[in-house]
Amino acid sequence: MISLLKKIITILLIITFIIILNNINYNIKNQTYITDNKEIYYPIFNNRYIDNYIDKYLNSKIDKYNNYNIYIDYDYYKENNNIMLTFYEKAYHNNKEINNTKTYKINPKKSEIQQVTIKQEENNINIKNRSNSYKLIAFTFDDGPNHNTIKIIDTLKKYNMSATFFVLGTKAQQNTKIIKYMQENKMEIGNHTYSHRLLTNATFEQIEEEVLKTNQIIYNITNKYPQLIRPSYGSFNKKIRKNINMPIIIWNVDTLDWKNHSSKKIANKILKQVKDGDIILMHDIYSATAKAVEIVIPKLIEKGYKIVSVSELFYYKNIELKKGIVYGNAR
């Protein structure tokens, strides 16, 4: 009996060791490098060879586009023992703009990395599975806009869907054409403060400045004041509820796209958690998020979901949005 128990324990230890060994090389961590004219997101693999390779790649881009504004972001997914890593490059200066995409196949165990070409996947909708009676959910996007916002709007428009974009005042000032593009395509524009300041630690005057300044910027572009606000980080307290004269929208499904930078992880998280009446949090500043929207919408349609703006969601659910009240879903 004791001998059998020892064997079972040994087997369990071996299995545990194998699991740890298989996962340790996939502990990818997101890193950022942000300056006045550079916004770069990249992964750390904790593998000297691979991380050095990526570091050299990024430095070569910084050197090549020295006088340009640079935006580099990434997306990844696992394929057998490999990780498929795609970098999205954008460089612009005056009226010149350069866009590139590079994909690498990485085997962390063997410390191998090579550039490859990936065919675009087709998202086909199975019409038979579509429901005549839609379940409604709201997609919400924070911290934009940037050029990924246009990709997301175009995907939503393709499927006749809408969403709510909680924009920063600073970003709205810099991207007036994108704000107008949101409005032209019937997207809802919400207030996400001016500078992403944590309002729970701010004075009344500072809260008022963050909110009213952004409201005015949006009005100057669209001739319409936003009706909804999402405080930075989704943080609120009694002071914010009392002093913000707008409905406060948070969420109940967090995709963690800022952390994962993986379109398949983002899409899978939505599909596993989604329920009728949900408000889903994403960030339109990430390329992986834009790709995740492309992946997930056809699958949600097959499951009988329709994506709407926050205001539409509450309207169809017959729930009145009241000023100073916090809403995390429409149930």
ChimeraX attribute file (.defattr): number of C-alpha atoms within 10 A of each C-alpha:
attribute: neighborCount
match mode: 1-to-1
recipient: residues
	/A:1	6
	/A:2	7
	/A:3	8
	/A:4	9
	/A:5	10
	/A:6	11
	/A:7	12
	/A:8	12
	/A:9	12
	/A:10	12
	/A:11	12
	/A:12	12
	/A:13	12
	/A:14	12
	/A:15	12
	/A:16	12
	/A:17	12
	/A:18	12
	/A:19	11
	/A:20	11
	/A:21	12
	/A:22	13
	/A:23	10
	/A:24	14
	/A:25	16
	/A:26	19
	/A:27	11
	/A:28	17
	/A:29	13
	/A:30	14
	/A:31	11
	/A:32	12
	/A:33	10
	/A:34	11
	/A:35	10
	/A:36	7
	/A:37	14
	/A:38	16
	/A:39	15
	/A:40	19
	/A:41	21
	/A:42	22
	/A:43	21
	/A:44	17
	/A:45	18
	/A:46	15
	/A:47	16
	/A:48	12
	/A:49	15
	/A:50	18
	/A:51	16
	/A:52	12
	/A:53	12
	/A:54	17
	/A:55	14
	/A:56	12
	/A:57	11
	/A:58	18
	/A:59	11
	/A:60	12
	/A:61	14
	/A:62	18
	/A:63	10
	/A:64	11
	/A:65	16
	/A:66	13
	/A:67	12
	/A:68	19
	/A:69	18
	/A:70	22
	/A:71	19
	/A:72	24
	/A:73	21
	/A:74	25
	/A:75	26
	/A:76	22
	/A:77	15
	/A:78	16
	/A:79	11
	/A:80	8
	/A:81	13
	/A:82	18
	/A:83	17
	/A:84	21
	/A:85	21
	/A:86	22
	/A:87	20
	/A:88	19
	/A:89	19
	/A:90	19
	/A:91	22
	/A:92	16
	/A:93	12
	/A:94	7
	/A:95	5
	/A:96	8
	/A:97	11
	/A:98	12
	/A:99	11
	/A:100	10
	/A:101	13
	/A:102	14
	/A:103	18
	/A:104	19
	/A:105	20
	/A:106	20
	/A:107	20
	/A:108	21
	/A:109	14
	/A:110	11
	/A:111	13
	/A:112	13
	/A:113	19
	/A:114	10
	/A:115	13
	/A:116	12
	/A:117	10
	/A:118	12
	/A:119	5
	/A:120	6
	/A:121	8
	/A:122	8
	/A:123	12
	/A:124	10
	/A:125	14
	/A:126	12
	/A:127	10
	/A:128	7
	/A:129	12
	/A:130	16
	/A:131	14
	/A:132	8
	/A:133	9
	/A:134	14
	/A:135	17
	/A:136	22
	/A:137	26
	/A:138	27
	/A:139	22
	/A:140	26
	/A:141	24
	/A:142	21
	/A:143	25
	/A:144	24
	/A:145	28
	/A:146	19
	/A:147	16
	/A:148	19
	/A:149	24
	/A:150	17
	/A:151	18
	/A:152	22
	/A:153	23
	/A:154	17
	/A:155	19
	/A:156	21
	/A:157	15
	/A:158	10
	/A:159	14
	/A:160	12
	/A:161	20
	/A:162	24
	/A:163	26
	/A:164	22
	/A:165	29
	/A:166	27
	/A:167	28
	/A:168	26
	/A:169	27
	/A:170	18
	/A:171	18
	/A:172	22
	/A:173	17
	/A:174	12
	/A:175	16
	/A:176	17
	/A:177	13
	/A:178	20
	/A:179	25
	/A:180	16
	/A:181	16
	/A:182	23
	/A:183	15
	/A:184	10
	/A:185	15
	/A:186	16
	/A:187	21
	/A:188	21
	/A:189	25
	/A:190	25
	/A:191	31
	/A:192	28
	/A:193	28
	/A:194	23
	/A:195	15
	/A:196	16
	/A:197	16
	/A:198	16
	/A:199	23
	/A:200	16
	/A:201	13
	/A:202	14
	/A:203	12
	/A:204	15
	/A:205	9
	/A:206	13
	/A:207	23
	/A:208	18
	/A:209	14
	/A:210	24
	/A:211	24
	/A:212	18
	/A:213	17
	/A:214	27
	/A:215	24
	/A:216	16
	/A:217	21
	/A:218	25
	/A:219	13
	/A:220	13
	/A:221	17
	/A:222	18
	/A:223	10
	/A:224	14
	/A:225	18
	/A:226	18
	/A:227	17
	/A:228	23
	/A:229	26
	/A:230	26
	/A:231	24
	/A:232	22
	/A:233	14
	/A:234	15
	/A:235	13
	/A:236	18
	/A:237	11
	/A:238	9
	/A:239	16
	/A:240	21
	/A:241	16
	/A:242	12
	/A:243	14
	/A:244	19
	/A:245	17
	/A:246	21
	/A:247	19
	/A:248	24
	/A:249	23
	/A:250	23
	/A:251	20
	/A:252	16
	/A:253	19
	/A:254	15
	/A:255	20
	/A:256	16
	/A:257	22
	/A:258	17
	/A:259	11
	/A:260	20
	/A:261	26
	/A:262	25
	/A:263	25
	/A:264	21
	/A:265	21
	/A:266	24
	/A:267	23
	/A:268	16
	/A:269	17
	/A:270	19
	/A:271	15
	/A:272	8
	/A:273	13
	/A:274	17
	/A:275	16
	/A:276	17
	/A:277	20
	/A:278	23
	/A:279	28
	/A:280	22
	/A:281	20
	/A:282	25
	/A:283	24
	/A:284	29
	/A:285	20
	/A:286	27
	/A:287	26
	/A:288	29
	/A:289	32
	/A:290	23
	/A:291	20
	/A:292	24
	/A:293	22
	/A:294	23
	/A:295	21
	/A:296	19
	/A:297	22
	/A:298	18
	/A:299	19
	/A:300	20
	/A:301	20
	/A:302	17
	/A:303	16
	/A:304	17
	/A:305	22
	/A:306	22
	/A:307	24
	/A:308	24
	/A:309	23
	/A:310	28
	/A:311	18
	/A:312	18
	/A:313	23
	/A:314	21
	/A:315	13
	/A:316	12
	/A:317	13
	/A:318	11
	/A:319	12
	/A:320	11
	/A:321	20
	/A:322	13
	/A:323	17
	/A:324	19
	/A:325	15
	/A:326	19
	/A:327	19
	/A:328	16
	/A:329	21
	/A:330	23
	/A:331	12
